Amino acid sequence: MTFQHIHTFVGDGPRKRPASVPVRRASRPKGRCEAAFWQPIGRHEAKAVLMAAKRFELAERRPGERSGPLGSVAIELLELLVRLVDFRTGRLEPSIQTMMHRLKRSKDAIVRAMKNLRRHGFIDWLRRYEPTGLDGRGPQLRQTSNAYRLCLPQAARRILGFFGMTTPVPDDHLHARQTSEAETEERLASLPLDRWATFIAADDVIGRTLARFARSIEQRESAGQAESMI
């Protein structure tokens, strides 16, 4: 068998697979995965996440160490994300290159800061991919920027409370307080005017004065009712 025949029989050999850009595991299609992930966030809520991270970094820093579990770059990155987030929709999708450019930090420093923030619950993200728009044998998909979300972990909420910030009231405490307020209002409504005035003014001089004034009003009303019955 001649070389030409062998070439004809074998052909050009195994075809090479087209080069492609790998899409990372658990990536989601851009434009179809963010609806349930992004949520509107108020400006004050976003700033509370940033303040919580700063308090957490300070509270959890070990004696003798220069930084805490987040690190200074993570705080810088979180400040940037708070500035970039769309408060109306929660949309937040800066690329790694954008973060590197804005913070003047290396890729390794940005990635490390992102992992620290996610590990301690201050951000979350979705990996995403998008079509390349290429026809033929080229790569059909490519990795694109993550979708990010700001978060406020429970540990940070407690630290915010320690530093004098307002924390949400538990539902059972809120219900008990509302019940107590309703009972107090009902009790006040059933009191005579003089006792009501004394209760409101905590039985001090003003309370006693109001009580005397209330008794005089009741006496005049009683006299008027008696005259109308004659």
LUMVEXRO-409801 format. One record per residue (C-alpha): residue in one letter; chain; x, y, z. Coordinates in pm, whole numbers. Example, Ala and Ser with C-alpha at 12.3 -4.5 7.8 and 13.67 -1.06 7.14 Angstrom:
BEGIN
aa->A ch->A c1->1230 c2->-450 c3->780
aa->S ch->A c1->1367 c2->-106 c3->714
END
This chain:
BEGIN
aa->M ch->A c1->0 c2->0 c3->0
aa->T ch->A c1->146 c2->327 c3->-109
aa->F ch->A c1->185 c2->628 c3->118
aa->Q ch->A c1->-88 c2->802 c3->-81
aa->H ch->A c1->-326 c2->512 c3->-20
aa->I ch->A c1->-244 c2->509 c3->350
aa->H ch->A c1->-309 c2->883 c3->368
aa->T ch->A c1->-640 c2->834 c3->190
aa->F ch->A c1->-739 c2->549 c3->421
aa->V ch->A c1->-639 c2->715 c3->747
aa->G ch->A c1->-739 c2->1065 c3->642
aa->D ch->A c1->-598 c2->1374 c3->807
aa->G ch->A c1->-587 c2->1210 c3->1149
aa->P ch->A c1->-807 c2->1288 c3->1451
aa->R ch->A c1->-970 c2->1626 c3->1437
aa->K ch->A c1->-862 c2->1871 c3->1700
aa->R ch->A c1->-1131 c2->1997 c3->1937
aa->P ch->A c1->-1189 c2->2370 c3->1904
aa->A ch->A c1->-1019 c2->2579 c3->2165
aa->S ch->A c1->-1264 c2->2711 c3->2424
aa->V ch->A c1->-1258 c2->2923 c3->2734
aa->P ch->A c1->-1355 c2->2704 c3->3029
aa->V ch->A c1->-1667 c2->2802 c3->3223
aa->R ch->A c1->-1623 c2->2756 c3->3596
aa->R ch->A c1->-1832 c2->2509 c3->3789
aa->A ch->A c1->-2170 c2->2627 c3->3924
aa->S ch->A c1->-2175 c2->2925 c3->3685
aa->R ch->A c1->-2516 c2->3056 c3->3587
aa->P ch->A c1->-2633 c2->3223 c3->3264
aa->K ch->A c1->-2602 c2->3602 c3->3282
aa->G ch->A c1->-2936 c2->3778 c3->3260
aa->R ch->A c1->-3137 c2->3477 c3->3380
aa->C ch->A c1->-3007 c2->3413 c3->3731
aa->E ch->A c1->-3013 c2->3751 c3->3908
aa->A ch->A c1->-3386 c2->3811 c3->3963
aa->A ch->A c1->-3402 c2->3618 c3->4290
aa->F ch->A c1->-3045 c2->3705 c3->4392
aa->W ch->A c1->-3045 c2->4083 c3->4370
aa->Q ch->A c1->-3280 c2->4264 c3->4606
aa->P ch->A c1->-3332 c2->4638 c3->4662
aa->I ch->A c1->-3118 c2->4770 c3->4947
aa->G ch->A c1->-3152 c2->5105 c3->5122
aa->R ch->A c1->-2862 c2->5345 c3->5144
aa->H ch->A c1->-2861 c2->5323 c3->5525
aa->E ch->A c1->-2874 c2->4944 c3->5512
aa->A ch->A c1->-2574 c2->4933 c3->5279
aa->K ch->A c1->-2381 c2->5168 c3->5507
aa->A ch->A c1->-2476 c2->4950 c3->5804
aa->V ch->A c1->-2309 c2->4652 c3->5630
aa->L ch->A c1->-1991 c2->4858 c3->5588
aa->M ch->A c1->-1994 c2->4981 c3->5949
aa->A ch->A c1->-2060 c2->4628 c3->6073
aa->A ch->A c1->-1757 c2->4501 c3->5878
aa->K ch->A c1->-1537 c2->4771 c3->6028
aa->R ch->A c1->-1661 c2->4694 c3->6380
aa->F ch->A c1->-1618 c2->4321 c3->6318
aa->E ch->A c1->-1262 c2->4374 c3->6195
aa->L ch->A c1->-1178 c2->4574 c3->6508
aa->A ch->A c1->-1357 c2->4346 c3->6755
aa->E ch->A c1->-1210 c2->4022 c3->6617
aa->R ch->A c1->-852 c2->4143 c3->6575
aa->R ch->A c1->-617 c2->3949 c3->6800
aa->P ch->A c1->-377 c2->4134 c3->7030
aa->G ch->A c1->-49 c2->4212 c3->6857
aa->E ch->A c1->-185 c2->4164 c3->6504
aa->R ch->A c1->-212 c2->4450 c3->6256
aa->S ch->A c1->-540 c2->4335 c3->6101
aa->G ch->A c1->-842 c2->4126 c3->6180
aa->P ch->A c1->-1010 c2->3839 c3->5994
aa->L ch->A c1->-1112 c2->4059 c3->5699
aa->G ch->A c1->-806 c2->4273 c3->5636
aa->S ch->A c1->-771 c2->4632 c3->5520
aa->V ch->A c1->-814 c2->4550 c3->5150
aa->A ch->A c1->-1146 c2->4380 c3->5223
aa->I ch->A c1->-1269 c2->4696 c3->5396
aa->E ch->A c1->-1157 c2->4904 c3->5096
aa->L ch->A c1->-1333 c2->4663 c3->4862
aa->L ch->A c1->-1654 c2->4671 c3->5065
aa->E ch->A c1->-1648 c2->5052 c3->5060
aa->L ch->A c1->-1622 c2->5036 c3->4681
aa->L ch->A c1->-1911 c2->4788 c3->4653
aa->V ch->A c1->-2131 c2->5013 c3->4869
aa->R ch->A c1->-2057 c2->5300 c3->4629
aa->L ch->A c1->-2127 c2->5088 c3->4321
aa->V ch->A c1->-2447 c2->4908 c3->4424
aa->D ch->A c1->-2774 c2->5019 c3->4268
aa->F ch->A c1->-2989 c2->5079 c3->4577
aa->R ch->A c1->-3313 c2->5056 c3->4379
aa->T ch->A c1->-3248 c2->4709 c3->4235
aa->G ch->A c1->-2950 c2->4572 c3->4428
aa->R ch->A c1->-2759 c2->4529 c3->4101
aa->L ch->A c1->-2387 c2->4489 c3->4167
aa->E ch->A c1->-2157 c2->4333 c3->3907
aa->P ch->A c1->-1812 c2->4496 c3->3886
aa->S ch->A c1->-1542 c2->4294 c3->3713
aa->I ch->A c1->-1216 c2->4197 c3->3882
aa->Q ch->A c1->-1039 c2->4440 c3->3649
aa->T ch->A c1->-1267 c2->4724 c3->3760
aa->M ch->A c1->-1197 c2->4653 c3->4126
aa->M ch->A c1->-823 c2->4630 c3->4060
aa->H ch->A c1->-828 c2->4961 c3->3873
aa->R ch->A c1->-1040 c2->5149 c3->4128
aa->L ch->A c1->-847 c2->5026 c3->4433
aa->K ch->A c1->-500 c2->5009 c3->4275
aa->R ch->A c1->-462 c2->4656 c3->4410
aa->S ch->A c1->-334 c2->4334 c3->4256
aa->K ch->A c1->-565 c2->4057 c3->4142
aa->D ch->A c1->-445 c2->3829 c3->4422
aa->A ch->A c1->-523 c2->4097 c3->4682
aa->I ch->A c1->-874 c2->4152 c3->4541
aa->V ch->A c1->-953 c2->3780 c3->4525
aa->R ch->A c1->-826 c2->3726 c3->4879
aa->A ch->A c1->-1036 c2->4018 c3->5007
aa->M ch->A c1->-1344 c2->3883 c3->4831
aa->K ch->A c1->-1298 c2->3541 c3->4988
aa->N ch->A c1->-1258 c2->3693 c3->5335
aa->L ch->A c1->-1574 c2->3898 c3->5297
aa->R ch->A c1->-1769 c2->3598 c3->5176
aa->R ch->A c1->-1628 c2->3365 c3->5441
aa->H ch->A c1->-1750 c2->3595 c3->5717
aa->G ch->A c1->-2086 c2->3665 c3->5554
aa->F ch->A c1->-2056 c2->4026 c3->5432
aa->I ch->A c1->-2099 c2->3950 c3->5062
aa->D ch->A c1->-2222 c2->3668 c3->4843
aa->W ch->A c1->-2190 c2->3612 c3->4471
aa->L ch->A c1->-2303 c2->3411 c3->4172
aa->R ch->A c1->-2059 c2->3303 c3->3905
aa->R ch->A c1->-2196 c2->3378 c3->3558
aa->Y ch->A c1->-2129 c2->3300 c3->3193
aa->E ch->A c1->-2252 c2->3449 c3->2868
aa->P ch->A c1->-2250 c2->3351 c3->2497
aa->T ch->A c1->-1949 c2->3462 c3->2297
aa->G ch->A c1->-2157 c2->3537 c3->1989
aa->L ch->A c1->-1913 c2->3344 c3->1772
aa->D ch->A c1->-2025 c2->3108 c3->1495
aa->G ch->A c1->-1854 c2->2792 c3->1385
aa->R ch->A c1->-1595 c2->2603 c3->1583
aa->G ch->A c1->-1494 c2->2880 c3->1823
aa->P ch->A c1->-1588 c2->2885 c3->2192
aa->Q ch->A c1->-1960 c2->2938 c3->2242
aa->L ch->A c1->-1949 c2->3046 c3->2607
aa->R ch->A c1->-1720 c2->3258 c3->2822
aa->Q ch->A c1->-1694 c2->3349 c3->3187
aa->T ch->A c1->-1817 c2->3697 c3->3278
aa->S ch->A c1->-1824 c2->3908 c3->3595
aa->N ch->A c1->-1990 c2->3776 c3->3909
aa->A ch->A c1->-2317 c2->3909 c3->4045
aa->Y ch->A c1->-2255 c2->4033 c3->4401
aa->R ch->A c1->-2484 c2->4095 c3->4697
aa->L ch->A c1->-2418 c2->4282 c3->5023
aa->C ch->A c1->-2505 c2->4093 c3->5343
aa->L ch->A c1->-2518 c2->4161 c3->5716
aa->P ch->A c1->-2424 c2->3848 c3->5916
aa->Q ch->A c1->-2580 c2->3785 c3->6256
aa->A ch->A c1->-2245 c2->3809 c3->6437
aa->A ch->A c1->-2195 c2->4158 c3->6295
aa->R ch->A c1->-2550 c2->4258 c3->6397
aa->R ch->A c1->-2464 c2->4173 c3->6757
aa->I ch->A c1->-2142 c2->4376 c3->6737
aa->L ch->A c1->-2336 c2->4672 c3->6599
aa->G ch->A c1->-2560 c2->4647 c3->6901
aa->F ch->A c1->-2260 c2->4649 c3->7135
aa->F ch->A c1->-2143 c2->4973 c3->6976
aa->G ch->A c1->-2474 c2->5148 c3->7030
aa->M ch->A c1->-2640 c2->5079 c3->6695
aa->T ch->A c1->-3008 c2->4997 c3->6673
aa->T ch->A c1->-3074 c2->4627 c3->6625
aa->P ch->A c1->-3406 c2->4469 c3->6521
aa->V ch->A c1->-3639 c2->4381 c3->6808
aa->P ch->A c1->-3722 c2->4006 c3->6824
aa->D ch->A c1->-4078 c2->3928 c3->6719
aa->D ch->A c1->-4177 c2->3784 c3->7059
aa->H ch->A c1->-4049 c2->4094 c3->7243
aa->L ch->A c1->-4226 c2->4321 c3->6996
aa->H ch->A c1->-4554 c2->4135 c3->7044
aa->A ch->A c1->-4521 c2->4151 c3->7424
aa->R ch->A c1->-4451 c2->4524 c3->7412
aa->Q ch->A c1->-4750 c2->4590 c3->7186
aa->T ch->A c1->-4974 c2->4385 c3->7415
aa->S ch->A c1->-4851 c2->4576 c3->7720
aa->E ch->A c1->-4911 c2->4911 c3->7549
aa->A ch->A c1->-5265 c2->4809 c3->7454
aa->E ch->A c1->-5341 c2->4699 c3->7811
aa->T ch->A c1->-5205 c2->5028 c3->7948
aa->E ch->A c1->-5418 c2->5232 c3->7708
aa->E ch->A c1->-5727 c2->5035 c3->7809
aa->R ch->A c1->-5651 c2->5088 c3->8177
aa->L ch->A c1->-5600 c2->5463 c3->8129
aa->A ch->A c1->-5928 c2->5493 c3->7941
aa->S ch->A c1->-6115 c2->5343 c3->8239
aa->L ch->A c1->-5960 c2->5576 c3->8502
aa->P ch->A c1->-6139 c2->5885 c3->8641
aa->L ch->A c1->-5985 c2->6213 c3->8524
aa->D ch->A c1->-5809 c2->6287 c3->8854
aa->R ch->A c1->-5644 c2->5943 c3->8872
aa->W ch->A c1->-5557 c2->5961 c3->8500
aa->A ch->A c1->-5378 c2->6296 c3->8553
aa->T ch->A c1->-5188 c2->6164 c3->8853
aa->F ch->A c1->-5083 c2->5850 c3->8661
aa->I ch->A c1->-4961 c2->6047 c3->8359
aa->A ch->A c1->-4759 c2->6293 c3->8570
aa->A ch->A c1->-4611 c2->6019 c3->8789
aa->D ch->A c1->-4774 c2->6154 c3->9109
aa->D ch->A c1->-4557 c2->6463 c3->9139
aa->V ch->A c1->-4660 c2->6826 c3->9196
aa->I ch->A c1->-4785 c2->6863 c3->8840
aa->G ch->A c1->-4982 c2->6543 c3->8875
aa->R ch->A c1->-5154 c2->6660 c3->9192
aa->T ch->A c1->-5237 c2->6995 c3->9029
aa->L ch->A c1->-5382 c2->6821 c3->8724
aa->A ch->A c1->-5580 c2->6590 c3->8950
aa->R ch->A c1->-5738 c2->6885 c3->9135
aa->F ch->A c1->-5820 c2->7050 c3->8803
aa->A ch->A c1->-5973 c2->6727 c3->8675
aa->R ch->A c1->-6188 c2->6689 c3->8989
aa->S ch->A c1->-6319 c2->7044 c3->8948
aa->I ch->A c1->-6415 c2->6966 c3->8588
aa->E ch->A c1->-6598 c2->6651 c3->8695
aa->Q ch->A c1->-6782 c2->6842 c3->8972
aa->R ch->A c1->-6898 c2->7110 c3->8727
aa->E ch->A c1->-7012 c2->6844 c3->8479
aa->S ch->A c1->-7202 c2->6662 c3->8756
aa->A ch->A c1->-7371 c2->6986 c3->8866
aa->G ch->A c1->-7468 c2->7065 c3->8509
aa->Q ch->A c1->-7621 c2->6723 c3->8460
aa->A ch->A c1->-7820 c2->6760 c3->8787
aa->E ch->A c1->-7960 c2->7098 c3->8678
aa->S ch->A c1->-8064 c2->6960 c3->8341
aa->M ch->A c1->-8268 c2->6690 c3->8511
aa->I ch->A c1->-8473 c2->6939 c3->8719
END
